[in-house]
Amino acid sequence: MKELPIDKARARRAFERAAPGYDAAALLQREIADRLLERLDYVRLEPRRILDLGAGTGYAIDALQRRYRKARVIALDFAHAMLLQARRRGRWWRHPLCLCGEAEQLPLADGSVDLIVSNAAFQWCNDLDLAFTECLRVLRPGGLLMFTTFGPDTLKELRLAWSTVDGYSHVSPFPDMHDVGDALVRAHFADPVMDMERLTIIYMQLTELMADLKGIGAHNATGQRPRGLTGPRRLAAVQAAYELERQDDGRLPASYEVVYGHAWAPEQKPVAEGIGVPISAIGRAGTRGRGA
């Protein structure tokens, strides 16, 4: 049987353990969420139901409720402990509806939501095509999917440092922006838009980066990870390799490639594979659609 890129059970356990302290560690994730939500300023949409897909502790929920005062927010995550934090968001009369589930198998009815917002969650999917197909299924015609994920240059310094030590996988296999866009097209979304920005977080020691990754639950959950314990000698070798990235001012960079995307559910959904409404193919360049 083919080994999946992400061990979902291991990833889920890591997020369960990280949930109580996640907000204190997730500075980057909060910043990306803020930038994602700002993009809703350019979209004309009055949703009645919003799905926060991969909601985590629900950081985006308060902002979504302020923006769309008549909307019901549904928070979905695959880690139950994260949802225990998310259900506290909002006013007492407007707490989110929390659902524990997977992006590749959404526990929602067809056409039941108007807007899907997903921040830094799709990189944990083993089947991005299926996740996007599920998103399209639960969106009403004319609904919007808006999301972020991470691209392949994310944590490139850490990946390179580990590659000098062994041949195992230590960093998640983040998808290329164009591959994400192609998956939107294959799922039959309309007017997909993709773009990207690079962010760098600076550390003084590699242990600080490792602590941040542990704090948000981003453990090594790759299918090709080493199964044994990582001894002090191998960790020292990784640290020595990472030191080659140290800048002139003595700081260590950690790169993140942040991928932004949005796409619309067609007003008329395709009736068969390859048949239905025209869908803009973005190929390797991208097209801009409504609200861009």
N, C-alpha and C positions, 0 to 999 in steps of 0.2 A: 504494500500500500504506500502511495506517495506521501512523503512527510510534508505537512503543511508549514508555510513560512512562520506562522505565529502559533505558539502553544497557548490557546485561549484559556485553558484551565489555569496555567501558571500566571498568565497576565491578569486574570480575574483575581486570583489570590493576592497578587502584589497590590492591586488597587484597593482591595478590601482592607489590607493592612495599612495602606497609606491614607485612607479616607479621613481619619480624625485630624491629621496635620497637613492635609493636602493644600488648603488655602494659603497657609503660611509659606509653602515652598513653591507654589505655582505662579511665580511672578511673570514669567514669559507667557504662560497660557492665558493669564488675565489680560496682558497687553495685547495679545493677538485677538482675543475675544472682543476687546474694545474696538480694535481696528475693523474687525469683521462687522460689528453692529453699526459702526459709522456708515458703512456702505448701504445700509437700509435707508439712509437719508435720500438716496437717489432712486428709490423704488416706490412707485405708486401702488400700494397694496393695503387693504383693510382686512386682515385675516381674522377669522372667528376662532380658529384653532391653530395653535403653533406647536410643532414638535421640536423640542430641544434634544437632538439626537447625540448621544454620548455626553449627557449633561454633566457628568461628574457630580460635584457638590452643588451645582446649580448657579454658578456665578452669573450667567447671562440672564437668569430668570427675572430678576428685579428690573433690569433695563428693558427687557421685552415687555413686561407688564406696564412700565411707565410709557413706553412708546405706543403700545396697542392696548388701551385701557379696557376695551370691550372683549378682548381675546382671552381664551382659556389656554393656558400653557401646559403642555404634557412633557414631563421630563423622563427620558429613557436612558438607561445605562445598563451595562452588563454586570456591574458590581453593586450588590445590594447595599453594602455599607456606604457607598457614595450617595445613593438615593436617600438614606437616612439623614444625610446632611442636607440634601436638596429639598426635602419636603418641608424644611423650616423656612424656606424662602417665601417672599411675598407677604401680604397682609393676612390676618387670620381668616378673613373671608375669601381670600384669593390664593390660597396655597396651591402649588402645582399638583396636577395628577401625576403620580410617579409610577412608572412601569419598568420592571426589570426584564430586559430582553436584548437581543442581538440585532445589529443593523442589517445582517443578511437574512433575518426572519422577523420582521417587525410585527408585533402583536396588535395590529390595528386594521380596521376595515378599509376596503378600497375607497379612495376618494374622501377620506375622513379628515384631512388636515389641509390648510391653505398655505402654510409656510413651514418649511423645515430649515432650522438653523443647526449647524453642526461645527463645533470648534475642536480641532485637533483630535478627531476620533477615527476617521476613515483609515488611518495608517495601521489600525489594529484589526482590520478586516482581512481575511484570507481570500475572499472573493469579492473584489470591488465591483465587478459587473453585476453580481447578484445584489449587492447592497444598493447600487443605484437603481436597479430594476425594482427593488422593494420600495425605495423612495418614490419612484414614479407611480407605483401602484397605489400608495396611500395618499398621494397628492390629488386634490381635485383638479380638473382641467383649468389651466390658467394659474395654477399654484406655482410657488417658487421654492427651489432648493438653493441655499446659500451656505457655503462651508469653507473651512480651512483644513489643510493637512500639511504634512511635512514632505519635502522633496529629498532626493538622494544625497545632496551635499550636507544634510543635517548631521551634525556630530562627525564630520569627516575627519577631524583631527584624532578623535578617539578611535574611530574605525582603523585609521592608518597605524596608530600606535599599537593596537592589538594585533594587526596583521604581521607585525615584526616579531611577535611572540609565539603565535600558533596559527593554525589554519582554520580555527573554529569561527562561528559567527558570534559576535558580541554586541552588535548594533543592529536594530531592526532594518529590514530592507524597504526603505521608503520609496514610493513610486515616483516616476518622472512626471512632471506637470503635463506633458503632452499625452502620456499614457492615461492619465486621469481624464483629460478632455476626451480622448478617444472612447473611454469607457462610458462617458455621458452620452456620446453619440450612439454607441451600440445599444444603450438602454432606451433610446428613442426620446431623450430630452430635446427640447427646442432651444435655439439661440444660446448655446453654451458660451461662457466667457471664462477664460483662465488668465491669471497673471501671478507674478511671484515677486517676493522681496527677500533680501538676505539680512539677517540680524546676527549680531555677535554679542555673546555674553563673555565678560572678562572675569577671570579668576586669578588668584595668586598661587593656588595649589590645585593639583588634580583631585585631591581628596574633597575639595569643595564642590567640584562638578559632580563627583560620584555621590556626595551627600544630597545634592539637589535632585539628581535622578532618582535616588532611592525615596526621597521625600514625596515625589509625585507618583510613585508606583511604577516608574519606567524601568523596571528590571529587565534583564536579558531574558526575553520570552521567545526567542527565535527557536525554530525547530532544530537547527544545526548547532545549537549552543553546546559547550562542553558539559558533560554530566557530573564531573567530579568537582571538588572544592578548588577554588583558586588560591594557591599557596602564596606566601609572602614573596618568594623569589620571582614568580611570574608577575605579581603586582608591581614589584620594583622595576622589572624590565619594561612594563607598560609605562610606568611613570618616567623612566629614563627616555623612552622613545617620544613621549608627549613633550618632554622638556625641549625637544628640538623645535617646537612651535613657539617657544617663549619669545615674546617681542622685546625690542630694545629697552622698553621701560620696565621689563621684568614681569609682565602680565601674560597669562595664558588664555588664548582665545578658544571659545567653543562656538562653532558656526551652526546656524539654523537656516535652512531654506524653507520659507513659509509660502505655501501654495494657496491661493485664493481661487474659488470658483463659484459661479452661479449659473443656473439654467432653469428653464421654465417647463412645466408640464404642458404639452400641447393642448389647445382648446378642444381638439378631437383626437383621442388616442388611437394609435394604429390598430387596425382590425386583424392583422396577420403579420407575420415576420416579413419585413421588406415591403409591406403594403400599408399605405395610410398617408397621413399628412406629411408634407415635405419637412425634412429636418436638416438644419445647417450643419454640414460636416466641417469641423474645425481643422482637420488634418494636423499639421505641425505648426500652424500659424495662429489660429484662434480667430473668432469673430465676436463682435460686440452686439449684444441684443438689447432688449428693453431695459430701461433703467440704468444702463451703463454710462 
